[in-house]
Amino acid sequence: MHVRGLLLLLVLILLAATAEAGKSKKEKVKKDISECEDWRWGPCVPNSKDCGLGYREGTCKDESKKLKCKIPCNWKKKFGADCKYKFESWGGCSSQTGVKTRSGILKKALYNAQCEEIVYVTKPCSSKIKSKSKGQSPALLS
């Protein structure tokens, strides 16, 4: 019986310690919350080259903050990393230009970014001919 009492006491001490640790984390989060509601955010600036981890600066009245951000390395540089678009399917290949085109409609502008409502992208037509018999040997087809 004495061992059960010690185990119960140990469990209660651990619960109290984790509850205190949780409170201190919540207090830190509350300190970061600002009263200001009109934040102006700059673009995400990568730490090196033109993509990857970086930061963006924000200002509101006399306050300023830096937030961590990430620019994917396959982002559309022409549109900016903060402009999110819903793209249609690729159109047919133009025999005159050798490219295909698709359009995108603005879905969301992050951090007050100035984005175009509709954008157009092109890419070279593929010279590969896709085979429907992918993964099958020629002997099985006949």
Secondary structure by P-SEA (a helix, b strand, c coil): caaaaaaaaaaaaaaaaaaaaaaaaaaaaaaaccccccccccccccccccccccbbbbbcccccbbbbbbbbcccccccccccccccccccccccccccccccccccccccccccccbbbbbbccccbbbbccccccccccc
